[in-house]
């Protein structure tokens, strides 16, 4: 801001409980629903306002498409869920996917 003394501004912010630090970031990636934004060598400021931290990223992002994760569910994993819960293979596959491929969670969700 024009006409403001940076030292006075920093002192006033400190009085209000605002602390600001520059982080030595090399890369920042923001994952959106259909793509990701990648900032190489950005300026990143961490602002701490009475314990609530926010981050400000300044730079020019490049856009990259998201790569869809292809995971094959092992037949032994499906059989384990079927054996533990008595459900069908189709239900076991769905439960494993819904549990983000965590077998214990899939078994628990089908057991409820």
C-alpha distances in whole Angstrom, upper triangle without the diagonal:
4,6,6,9,9,13,12,10,13,15,14,14,17,19,18,20,17,18,16,18,19,22,24,25,27,28,27,29,29,32,32,35,37,34,32,29,29,26,27,25,22,19,19,17,19,18,20,20,23,25,24,23,21,20,17,19,17,20,22,25,29,31,35,37,38,42,44,46,50,52,55,57,60,63,64,60,62,65,64,62,65,67,65,64,67,65,65,64,62,60,60,58,56,55,54,52,50,50,48,51,52,56,56,53,55,58,57,55,59,61,59
4,6,9,10,14,13,12,15,17,16,17,20,21,21,23,21,21,20,21,21,25,27,28,30,31,30,32,32,35,36,39,40,38,35,32,32,28,29,27,24,21,22,20,23,21,24,24,27,29,28,26,24,24,21,22,20,22,25,28,32,34,37,40,41,45,47,49,53,55,59,60,63,66,67,64,65,69,67,65,69,71,69,68,71,69,69,68,65,64,64,61,59,59,58,55,54,54,52,55,55,59,59,57,59,62,60,59,63,64,63
4,7,9,12,11,11,14,16,15,16,19,20,20,23,21,21,20,22,23,26,28,30,32,33,32,35,35,38,39,42,43,41,38,35,35,31,32,30,27,24,24,22,24,23,25,24,27,30,29,28,26,26,23,25,23,26,28,31,35,37,41,44,45,48,50,52,56,58,61,63,66,69,70,67,68,71,70,68,71,73,71,70,73,71,72,70,68,67,66,64,62,61,60,58,57,56,54,57,58,62,61,59,61,64,63,61,65,67,65
4,6,9,8,7,10,12,11,13,15,16,17,19,17,18,17,19,20,24,26,28,30,31,31,33,33,37,37,40,42,40,37,34,33,30,31,28,25,22,22,20,21,19,21,21,23,26,25,25,23,23,21,23,22,25,28,30,34,36,40,42,43,47,49,50,54,56,59,61,64,67,67,64,65,69,67,65,69,71,68,68,71,69,69,68,66,65,64,62,60,59,58,56,54,54,52,55,55,59,59,56,59,62,60,59,62,64,62
4,6,5,6,9,10,11,12,14,15,17,19,17,17,16,18,19,23,25,27,30,31,31,34,34,37,38,42,43,41,38,35,34,30,31,28,25,22,22,19,21,19,21,21,23,26,26,25,24,23,22,24,22,25,28,31,35,38,40,43,44,47,50,51,55,56,60,61,64,67,67,64,66,69,67,66,69,71,68,68,71,69,70,69,67,65,64,63,61,60,59,56,55,54,52,55,55,59,59,57,59,62,60,59,63,64,63
4,5,5,6,9,10,10,12,14,15,17,14,14,13,14,15,19,21,23,26,28,27,30,31,34,35,39,40,38,35,32,31,27,28,25,22,18,19,16,17,16,18,18,21,23,23,21,21,20,19,20,20,22,26,28,32,35,38,41,41,44,46,47,51,53,56,58,60,64,64,61,62,66,64,62,66,67,65,65,68,66,67,65,64,62,61,59,58,57,55,53,52,51,49,52,52,56,55,53,56,59,57,56,60,61,60
4,5,5,6,9,10,11,12,14,15,14,13,13,14,16,20,22,25,28,29,29,32,33,36,38,41,43,40,37,34,33,29,30,27,24,20,20,17,18,17,18,18,20,22,23,22,22,21,21,23,22,25,29,31,35,37,40,43,43,46,48,49,53,54,58,59,61,65,65,62,63,66,64,63,66,68,66,66,69,67,68,67,65,63,62,61,59,58,56,54,53,52,50,53,53,56,56,54,56,59,57,57,61,62,60
4,5,5,6,9,10,11,12,14,13,14,14,16,18,22,25,27,30,32,31,34,34,37,38,42,43,41,38,35,35,31,32,29,26,23,22,19,19,17,18,18,19,22,23,22,22,22,22,24,24,27,30,33,37,39,42,44,45,48,50,51,54,56,59,60,63,66,66,63,64,67,65,64,67,69,66,66,69,68,69,67,66,64,63,61,59,58,57,55,54,53,51,54,54,57,57,54,57,60,58,57,61,62,60
4,5,5,6,9,10,11,12,11,11,11,14,16,20,23,25,28,29,28,31,30,34,35,38,40,38,35,32,31,28,29,27,24,20,19,16,17,14,15,15,17,20,20,19,19,19,18,21,21,24,27,30,33,35,38,41,41,44,46,47,51,52,56,57,60,63,63,60,61,64,62,61,64,66,63,63,66,64,65,64,62,61,60,58,56,55,54,52,50,49,48,51,51,54,54,51,54,57,55,54,58,59,57
4,5,5,6,9,10,11,9,8,9,11,14,17,20,22,26,27,26,29,29,33,34,37,39,37,34,31,30,27,28,25,22,18,17,14,14,12,13,13,15,17,18,17,17,17,17,20,20,23,27,29,33,35,37,40,40,43,45,45,49,50,54,55,57,61,61,57,59,62,60,59,62,64,61,61,64,63,64,62,61,59,58,56,54,53,52,50,49,47,46,49,48,52,51,49,52,55,53,52,56,57,55
4,5,5,6,9,10,9,10,11,14,17,20,23,25,29,30,29,32,32,36,37,40,42,40,37,34,34,31,31,28,26,22,21,17,17,14,14,14,15,18,19,19,19,20,20,23,24,27,31,33,36,38,41,43,43,46,48,48,52,53,57,57,60,63,63,60,61,64,62,60,64,65,63,63,66,64,66,64,63,61,60,59,57,55,54,52,51,49,48,51,50,54,53,51,54,56,54,54,57,58,57
4,5,5,6,9,9,10,12,15,18,21,25,27,30,31,30,32,32,35,36,39,41,40,37,34,34,31,32,30,27,23,21,18,17,14,14,13,14,17,18,18,19,20,20,23,24,27,31,32,36,38,40,43,43,46,47,48,52,53,56,57,60,63,63,59,61,64,62,60,63,65,62,62,65,64,65,64,62,60,59,58,56,54,54,52,50,49,47,51,50,53,53,50,53,56,53,53,57,57,55
4,5,5,6,5,7,9,12,15,18,22,23,27,28,26,29,28,31,32,36,38,36,33,31,30,28,29,27,24,20,18,14,14,10,10,9,11,14,14,14,15,16,16,20,21,24,28,29,33,35,37,39,39,42,44,44,48,49,53,53,56,59,59,56,57,60,58,56,60,61,59,58,61,60,61,60,58,56,55,54,52,51,50,48,46,45,44,47,46,50,49,47,49,52,50,49,53,54,52
4,5,5,5,6,9,12,15,18,22,24,27,28,27,30,30,33,34,37,39,38,35,32,32,29,30,28,25,21,19,15,14,11,10,9,10,13,14,14,16,17,18,21,23,26,30,31,35,37,39,41,40,43,45,45,49,49,53,54,56,59,59,55,57,60,58,56,59,61,58,58,61,60,61,60,59,57,56,54,52,51,50,48,46,45,44,47,46,49,48,46,49,52,49,49,53,54,52
4,5,7,9,12,16,19,22,25,27,31,32,30,33,32,35,36,39,42,40,38,35,35,32,34,31,28,25,23,19,17,14,13,11,11,14,16,17,18,20,21,24,26,29,33,34,38,39,42,44,43,46,47,48,51,52,56,56,58,61,61,58,59,62,60,58,61,63,60,59,63,61,63,62,61,58,57,56,54,53,52,50,48,47,46,49,48,51,50,48,51,53,51,50,54,55,53
4,6,9,12,15,19,21,25,26,30,31,29,31,30,33,34,36,39,38,35,33,33,31,32,30,27,24,21,18,16,12,11,8,8,12,13,14,16,18,19,23,24,28,31,32,36,37,39,41,41,44,45,45,49,50,53,54,56,59,59,55,57,60,57,55,59,60,57,57,60,59,60,59,58,55,55,54,51,50,49,48,45,44,43,46,46,49,48,46,48,51,48,48,51,52,50
4,7,10,13,17,19,23,24,28,28,27,29,28,31,32,35,38,36,33,31,31,29,31,29,26,22,20,16,14,10,8,6,5,9,10,12,14,16,18,21,23,27,30,31,35,36,38,40,39,42,43,43,47,47,51,51,53,56,56,52,54,57,54,52,56,57,54,54,57,56,58,57,55,53,52,51,49,47,47,45,43,42,41,44,43,46,45,43,46,48,45,45,49,49,47
4,7,10,14,16,20,21,25,25,23,26,25,28,29,32,35,33,30,28,28,26,27,25,22,19,16,12,10,7,6,5,7,9,9,10,11,13,14,18,19,23,27,28,31,32,34,37,36,39,40,40,44,45,48,49,51,55,54,51,52,55,53,51,55,56,54,53,57,55,56,55,54,52,51,50,47,46,45,43,42,40,39,42,41,45,44,42,45,47,45,44,48,49,47
4,7,10,13,16,18,22,23,21,24,24,27,29,32,34,32,29,27,26,24,25,22,20,16,14,10,8,6,5,7,8,10,10,9,11,12,13,16,18,22,25,26,30,31,33,35,35,37,39,39,43,44,47,48,50,53,53,50,51,54,52,51,54,56,53,53,56,55,56,55,53,51,50,49,47,46,44,43,41,40,38,41,40,44,43,41,44,47,45,44,48,49,47
4,7,10,13,15,19,19,18,21,22,25,27,30,32,30,27,24,23,20,21,19,16,13,10,7,6,4,6,9,11,12,12,10,10,10,10,13,15,18,22,23,26,28,30,33,32,35,37,37,41,42,46,46,49,52,52,49,51,54,52,50,54,55,53,53,56,54,55,54,53,51,50,48,46,45,44,42,40,39,37,40,40,43,43,41,44,46,45,44,48,49,48
4,6,10,12,15,17,16,20,21,24,26,30,31,29,25,23,21,19,19,16,14,11,9,6,5,7,9,12,14,14,14,11,11,10,10,12,14,17,21,22,25,27,29,31,31,33,35,36,39,40,44,45,47,51,51,47,49,52,50,49,53,54,52,52,55,54,55,53,52,50,49,47,46,44,43,41,40,39,36,39,39,42,42,40,43,46,44,44,48,49,48
4,7,9,12,14,14,17,19,22,25,28,30,27,23,20,19,16,15,13,11,7,6,4,6,9,11,15,17,17,16,13,12,10,9,10,11,14,17,19,22,24,26,29,29,31,34,34,38,39,42,44,46,50,50,47,49,52,50,49,52,54,52,52,55,54,54,52,51,50,48,46,45,44,42,40,39,38,36,38,38,42,42,40,43,46,45,44,48,49,48
4,6,9,11,11,15,17,20,23,26,28,25,21,19,17,14,13,11,9,7,5,6,7,10,13,16,19,17,16,13,12,9,10,10,12,14,17,18,20,23,24,27,26,28,31,31,35,36,39,40,43,46,46,43,45,48,47,46,49,51,49,49,52,51,51,49,48,47,45,43,42,41,39,37,37,35,33,35,35,39,39,37,40,43,42,42,45,47,46
4,7,9,11,15,17,21,24,27,28,25,21,19,16,13,12,9,9,8,7,9,11,14,16,20,22,21,20,16,16,13,13,12,13,13,16,17,19,22,23,26,26,28,30,30,34,35,39,40,42,46,46,43,45,48,47,46,50,51,49,50,53,51,52,50,49,48,46,44,43,42,40,38,38,36,33,35,36,39,40,38,41,44,43,43,46,48,47
4,6,7,11,14,17,20,24,24,21,17,15,12,10,9,6,7,7,6,9,11,15,17,21,23,21,20,16,15,12,12,10,11,11,14,14,16,18,19,22,22,24,27,27,30,32,35,37,39,43,43,40,42,46,44,43,47,48,47,47,50,48,49,46,45,44,43,40,39,39,37,35,34,33,30,32,33,37,37,36,38,41,40,40,43,45,45
4,7,10,14,17,20,23,24,20,16,14,11,8,6,5,7,9,9,13,15,18,21,24,27,25,23,20,18,15,14,12,12,11,13,13,14,17,17,21,21,22,25,26,29,30,34,36,38,42,42,40,42,45,44,43,46,48,47,47,50,48,48,46,45,44,42,40,39,39,36,34,34,33,30,32,33,36,37,36,38,41,41,41,44,46,46
4,7,10,13,16,20,20,16,13,10,7,6,5,6,7,10,10,13,15,18,21,24,27,25,23,19,17,14,13,10,11,10,11,10,11,13,14,17,17,19,22,22,26,27,31,33,35,39,40,37,39,42,41,40,44,46,44,45,47,45,45,43,41,41,39,37,36,36,33,31,31,31,27,29,30,34,35,34,35,39,39,38,41,43,43
4,7,10,13,17,17,14,10,8,6,5,7,8,7,10,9,12,13,16,19,22,25,22,20,17,14,11,11,8,10,10,11,9,11,12,13,15,15,17,20,21,25,26,30,32,34,38,39,36,38,41,40,39,42,44,43,43,45,43,43,41,39,39,37,35,34,33,31,29,29,28,25,27,29,32,33,32,33,37,36,35,39,41,40
4,6,10,13,14,10,7,6,5,6,9,11,10,13,12,15,16,19,21,24,26,24,21,18,16,13,13,10,12,12,12,9,10,10,10,12,12,14,16,17,21,23,27,29,31,35,36,33,34,38,37,36,39,41,40,40,42,40,40,38,36,35,34,32,30,30,28,26,26,25,22,25,26,30,31,29,30,34,34,33,36,38,38
4,6,10,11,9,5,5,7,9,12,14,13,15,13,16,16,18,21,23,25,23,20,17,15,12,12,10,13,13,13,10,11,10,10,12,11,14,16,17,21,23,27,28,31,35,36,33,34,37,37,35,38,40,39,39,41,39,39,36,35,34,33,30,29,29,27,24,24,24,21,24,25,29,30,28,29,33,32,31,34,36,36
4,7,8,6,4,7,9,12,15,17,16,18,17,19,19,22,23,25,28,25,22,20,17,15,16,14,16,16,15,12,12,10,9,10,8,11,12,14,18,20,23,25,28,31,33,30,31,34,34,32,35,37,36,36,38,35,35,33,31,30,29,27,25,25,24,21,21,21,18,21,23,26,28,25,26,30,30,28,31,34,33
4,6,5,5,8,11,14,17,20,18,20,19,21,21,23,25,26,29,27,23,21,18,17,17,16,18,17,16,13,13,10,10,10,8,12,13,15,18,21,24,26,29,32,34,31,31,35,35,33,35,38,37,36,38,35,35,33,30,30,30,27,25,25,24,21,20,21,19,22,24,28,29,26,27,31,30,28,31,34,33
4,6,8,11,14,17,20,23,22,24,23,25,25,26,28,29,31,29,26,24,22,20,21,19,21,21,20,16,16,12,12,10,8,11,11,14,17,19,22,24,28,30,32,29,29,33,33,31,33,36,35,34,36,33,32,30,27,27,27,24,22,23,22,19,18,20,17,20,23,26,28,25,25,29,29,26,29,32,31
4,7,10,14,17,20,23,22,25,24,26,27,29,30,32,34,32,29,27,24,22,22,20,22,21,19,15,14,10,9,7,6,9,10,13,16,19,22,24,28,31,33,30,30,34,34,32,34,37,37,36,37,34,33,31,28,28,28,25,23,25,24,20,20,22,19,22,25,28,30,27,27,31,31,29,31,34,34
4,7,10,13,16,20,19,22,21,24,25,27,29,31,33,31,28,25,23,21,20,18,19,17,15,12,10,7,6,4,5,9,11,14,17,20,23,26,29,32,34,31,32,35,35,34,36,39,38,38,39,36,36,33,31,31,30,27,26,27,26,22,22,24,21,23,26,29,31,29,29,33,33,31,33,36,36
4,6,10,13,16,15,18,18,20,21,24,26,28,31,29,25,23,20,18,17,15,16,15,13,9,8,6,5,6,6,10,12,14,18,21,24,27,30,33,34,32,33,36,36,35,37,40,39,39,41,38,37,35,33,33,32,29,27,28,26,23,23,24,21,23,26,29,31,29,29,33,33,32,34,37,37
4,7,10,13,12,15,15,18,19,22,24,26,29,27,24,21,18,15,14,11,12,11,9,6,6,5,6,9,10,13,16,18,22,24,28,30,33,36,38,35,36,40,39,38,41,43,42,42,44,41,41,38,36,36,35,32,31,32,30,27,27,27,24,27,29,32,34,32,33,36,36,35,37,40,40
4,6,10,9,13,13,17,18,21,24,26,29,27,25,21,19,15,14,11,11,10,8,5,5,6,7,11,12,14,17,19,22,25,29,31,34,37,38,36,37,41,40,39,42,44,43,43,46,43,43,40,38,38,37,34,33,33,31,28,29,29,25,28,29,33,35,33,34,37,38,36,39,42,41
4,6,6,9,10,14,16,19,22,25,28,26,24,20,17,14,12,8,8,6,6,5,7,9,11,14,15,18,21,23,26,28,32,34,37,40,42,39,40,44,43,42,45,47,46,46,49,46,46,43,42,41,40,37,36,36,34,32,32,32,28,31,32,36,37,36,37,40,40,39,42,44,44
4,6,9,11,15,17,21,24,27,30,28,26,22,20,16,14,11,10,8,8,7,8,11,13,16,17,19,23,24,27,30,33,36,38,42,42,40,42,45,44,44,47,49,48,48,50,48,48,45,44,43,42,39,38,39,36,34,34,34,30,32,34,37,39,37,39,42,42,41,44,46,46
4,7,9,13,15,19,22,25,28,27,25,21,19,15,13,10,9,8,9,10,12,15,17,20,21,23,26,27,31,33,36,38,41,44,45,43,44,48,47,46,49,51,50,50,53,51,51,48,47,46,45,42,41,41,39,36,37,36,33,35,36,40,41,39,41,44,44,43,46,49,48
4,6,10,13,16,19,22,25,24,22,18,16,12,10,6,6,5,8,9,12,15,17,20,21,23,26,28,31,33,37,39,41,45,46,43,45,48,47,46,49,51,50,50,53,50,50,48,46,46,44,42,41,41,39,36,36,35,32,35,36,39,40,39,40,44,43,42,46,48,47
4,7,10,13,16,19,22,22,20,16,14,10,8,6,5,7,10,12,15,18,20,23,24,27,29,30,34,36,40,41,44,48,48,45,47,50,49,48,51,53,52,52,54,52,53,50,49,48,47,44,43,42,41,38,38,37,34,37,38,41,42,40,42,45,45,44,47,49,48
4,7,10,13,16,19,18,16,13,10,7,6,5,6,9,12,13,16,19,20,23,23,26,28,29,33,35,38,40,42,46,46,43,45,48,47,45,49,51,49,49,52,50,50,48,47,46,44,42,41,40,38,36,35,35,32,35,35,39,39,37,39,43,42,41,44,46,45
4,6,10,13,16,15,14,10,8,6,5,7,9,12,15,16,20,22,24,26,26,29,31,32,36,37,41,42,44,48,48,45,47,50,48,47,50,52,50,50,53,51,52,50,48,47,46,44,42,41,40,38,37,36,33,36,36,40,40,38,41,44,42,42,45,47,46
4,6,10,13,12,10,7,6,5,7,9,12,15,18,19,22,24,25,27,27,29,31,32,35,36,40,41,43,47,47,43,45,48,46,45,48,50,48,48,51,49,50,49,47,46,44,43,41,40,38,36,35,34,32,35,35,38,38,36,39,41,40,39,43,44,43
4,6,10,9,8,6,5,6,8,11,14,17,21,21,25,26,28,30,29,32,34,34,38,39,42,43,46,49,49,46,47,50,48,47,50,52,49,49,52,51,52,50,49,47,46,44,42,41,40,38,36,35,34,37,36,40,39,37,40,43,41,40,44,45,44
4,6,6,6,4,7,9,11,15,17,21,24,24,28,29,30,32,31,34,35,35,39,39,43,43,46,49,49,45,47,50,48,46,49,51,48,48,51,50,51,50,49,47,45,44,42,41,40,38,36,35,34,37,36,39,39,36,39,42,40,39,43,44,42
4,5,5,6,8,11,13,17,19,23,26,27,30,31,33,34,33,36,37,37,41,42,45,45,48,51,51,47,49,51,49,47,51,52,50,49,52,51,52,51,50,48,47,46,43,42,41,40,37,36,35,38,38,41,40,38,40,43,41,40,44,45,43
4,6,8,11,14,17,20,23,27,30,30,33,34,35,37,36,38,39,39,42,43,46,46,49,51,51,47,49,52,49,47,51,52,49,49,52,51,52,52,50,48,47,46,44,42,42,40,38,37,36,39,38,41,40,37,40,43,40,40,43,44,42
4,6,10,13,16,19,22,26,29,29,32,32,33,35,33,35,36,36,39,39,43,43,45,48,47,44,45,48,46,44,47,49,46,45,49,48,49,48,47,45,44,43,41,39,38,37,35,33,33,35,34,37,36,34,37,39,37,37,40,41,39
4,7,10,13,17,20,23,26,26,29,29,30,32,30,33,33,33,37,37,41,41,43,46,46,42,44,47,44,42,46,47,44,44,47,46,47,46,45,43,42,41,39,37,36,35,33,31,30,34,33,36,35,33,35,38,36,35,39,40,38
4,7,10,13,17,20,23,22,25,26,27,29,28,30,31,31,35,35,39,39,42,45,45,41,43,46,44,42,45,47,44,44,47,46,47,46,44,42,41,40,38,36,35,34,32,31,29,32,32,35,35,32,35,38,36,35,39,40,38
4,7,10,13,17,19,19,22,23,24,26,25,28,29,30,33,34,38,39,41,45,45,41,43,46,44,42,45,47,45,45,48,46,47,45,44,42,41,39,37,36,35,33,32,31,29,32,32,36,35,33,35,38,37,36,39,41,39
4,6,10,13,16,16,19,20,22,24,23,26,28,28,32,33,37,38,41,44,44,41,42,46,44,42,46,48,46,45,48,46,47,45,44,42,41,39,37,37,35,33,32,31,29,32,32,36,36,34,36,39,38,37,40,42,41
4,7,10,13,14,17,19,21,23,23,26,28,29,33,35,38,40,43,46,46,43,45,48,47,45,48,50,48,48,51,49,49,47,45,44,43,41,39,39,37,35,34,33,31,34,35,38,39,36,38,42,40,39,43,45,43
4,7,10,10,14,15,18,20,21,24,26,27,31,33,37,38,41,45,45,42,44,47,46,44,48,50,48,48,51,48,48,47,45,44,43,40,39,38,37,34,33,33,31,33,34,38,39,36,38,42,41,40,43,45,44
4,7,9,13,15,18,21,22,25,28,29,33,35,39,41,44,47,48,45,46,50,49,47,51,53,51,51,54,51,51,49,47,46,46,43,41,41,40,37,36,36,34,36,37,41,42,40,41,45,44,43,46,48,47
4,6,10,13,16,19,21,24,27,28,32,34,38,40,43,46,47,45,46,50,49,47,51,53,52,51,54,51,51,49,47,46,45,43,41,41,40,37,37,37,34,36,38,41,42,40,42,45,45,44,47,49,48
4,7,10,13,17,19,22,25,27,30,33,37,39,42,45,47,44,45,49,48,47,50,52,51,51,53,51,50,48,46,45,45,42,40,41,39,36,36,36,33,36,37,41,43,41,42,45,45,44,46,49,48
4,6,10,13,15,18,21,23,27,29,33,35,38,42,43,40,42,45,45,43,46,49,48,47,50,47,46,44,42,42,41,38,37,37,35,32,32,33,30,32,34,38,39,37,38,42,42,40,43,46,45
4,7,10,13,15,19,21,24,27,31,33,36,40,41,39,40,44,43,42,45,48,47,47,49,46,45,42,40,40,40,36,35,36,34,31,32,32,29,31,33,37,39,37,37,41,41,40,42,45,45
4,7,9,13,16,18,22,25,28,31,34,37,39,36,37,41,41,40,42,45,44,44,46,43,42,39,37,37,37,33,32,33,32,28,29,30,26,29,31,34,36,34,35,39,39,37,39,42,42
4,6,9,12,15,18,21,25,27,30,34,35,33,34,38,38,37,39,42,41,41,43,40,39,36,34,35,34,30,29,31,29,25,26,27,24,26,28,32,34,32,32,36,37,35,37,40,40
4,6,9,12,15,19,22,25,28,31,33,31,31,35,35,34,36,39,39,38,40,37,36,33,31,31,31,27,26,28,26,23,24,25,21,23,26,29,32,30,30,34,34,33,34,38,38
4,6,9,12,15,19,21,25,28,30,27,28,31,32,30,33,36,35,35,36,34,32,30,28,28,27,24,23,24,22,19,20,21,18,20,23,26,28,26,26,30,31,29,31,34,34
4,6,9,12,16,19,21,25,27,25,25,29,29,28,31,33,33,33,35,32,30,28,26,26,25,22,21,23,21,17,19,20,17,18,21,24,27,25,25,28,30,28,30,33,33
4,6,10,13,15,19,22,24,22,22,26,26,25,27,30,30,30,31,28,27,24,22,23,22,18,18,19,17,14,16,17,14,15,18,21,24,22,22,25,27,25,26,30,30
4,6,10,12,15,19,21,18,19,23,23,22,24,27,27,27,29,26,25,22,20,21,19,16,16,17,15,12,14,15,11,12,15,18,21,20,19,22,24,23,24,27,28
4,7,10,13,16,18,16,17,20,21,20,22,25,25,26,27,24,23,19,18,19,18,14,15,16,14,11,14,15,12,12,15,17,21,20,18,22,24,23,23,27,28
4,6,9,12,14,13,13,17,17,17,19,22,22,22,24,21,20,17,16,17,15,12,13,14,11,9,13,13,10,9,12,14,17,17,16,19,21,20,21,24,26
4,6,9,12,10,11,14,15,15,17,19,20,21,22,20,18,14,14,16,13,10,12,14,11,10,14,14,12,10,13,13,17,17,16,18,21,20,20,23,25
4,6,9,7,7,11,12,12,13,16,17,17,18,16,15,11,12,13,10,7,10,11,8,8,12,12,11,8,11,10,14,15,12,15,18,17,17,20,22
4,5,5,7,9,10,11,13,14,16,17,18,16,15,12,13,14,11,10,13,13,10,12,15,15,14,10,12,11,15,16,14,15,19,19,18,21,23
4,5,5,6,9,10,10,12,14,15,15,14,13,9,12,13,10,9,13,14,12,13,17,16,16,13,14,12,16,17,15,15,19,19,18,20,23
4,5,5,6,9,10,10,12,14,15,15,14,11,14,15,11,11,15,15,12,15,18,17,17,13,13,11,14,16,14,14,17,19,17,19,22
4,5,5,6,9,10,11,12,14,13,13,10,12,13,9,9,12,11,9,11,14,13,13,9,10,7,10,12,10,11,14,15,14,16,19
4,5,5,6,9,10,11,11,10,9,6,9,9,6,6,10,10,8,11,13,13,14,10,11,9,12,13,10,10,14,14,13,15,18
4,5,5,6,8,10,10,10,9,7,11,11,8,10,13,12,11,14,17,16,17,14,14,11,13,15,12,11,15,16,14,15,19
4,5,5,6,9,10,10,11,10,13,12,9,11,14,12,11,14,16,15,16,13,12,8,10,12,10,9,12,14,12,13,17
4,5,5,6,8,8,9,8,11,9,6,9,11,9,8,12,13,12,14,11,11,7,9,10,7,6,10,11,9,10,13
4,6,5,5,5,6,6,9,8,6,9,12,10,11,14,15,15,17,15,14,11,12,13,10,9,12,13,10,11,14
4,6,6,8,9,10,13,12,10,13,15,14,14,17,18,17,19,17,16,12,13,15,12,10,13,14,12,12,15
4,6,8,11,12,14,12,10,13,15,13,13,17,17,16,18,16,14,10,10,12,10,7,10,12,9,9,12
4,5,9,11,13,10,9,12,13,11,12,16,16,15,18,16,15,11,11,12,10,6,9,10,7,6,10
4,7,9,12,10,9,13,14,13,14,17,18,17,20,18,18,14,15,15,13,10,12,13,9,9,12
4,7,8,6,6,10,11,10,12,15,15,15,18,17,17,14,15,15,11,10,12,11,8,9,12
4,5,5,6,9,10,11,12,14,15,16,19,17,18,15,17,17,13,12,15,14,11,13,16
4,5,5,6,9,10,10,12,14,15,17,15,16,13,16,16,12,12,16,15,12,15,17
4,5,5,6,9,10,11,12,14,16,14,16,15,17,16,13,14,16,15,12,15,17
4,6,5,6,9,10,10,12,14,13,14,13,15,14,10,11,13,11,9,12,14
4,5,5,6,9,10,10,12,11,12,9,12,11,8,8,11,10,8,11,14
4,5,5,6,9,10,11,9,11,10,13,12,9,11,14,12,11,15,17
4,5,5,6,8,10,10,12,11,14,12,9,11,13,11,10,14,15
4,5,5,6,9,8,9,9,10,8,5,8,9,7,7,11,12
4,5,5,6,5,6,6,9,8,5,8,11,9,10,13,15
4,5,5,5,8,9,12,10,8,12,13,12,12,16,17
4,5,7,9,10,12,9,7,11,12,9,11,14,15
4,5,5,7,9,6,5,9,10,8,10,13,14
4,6,9,11,9,9,12,13,12,14,17,18
4,6,9,8,8,11,13,12,14,16,18
4,6,5,6,9,10,11,13,14,16
4,5,5,6,9,10,11,12,15
4,5,5,6,9,10,11,13
4,5,5,6,9,10,11
4,5,5,6,9,10
4,6,5,6,9
4,5,5,6
4,5,6
4,6
4
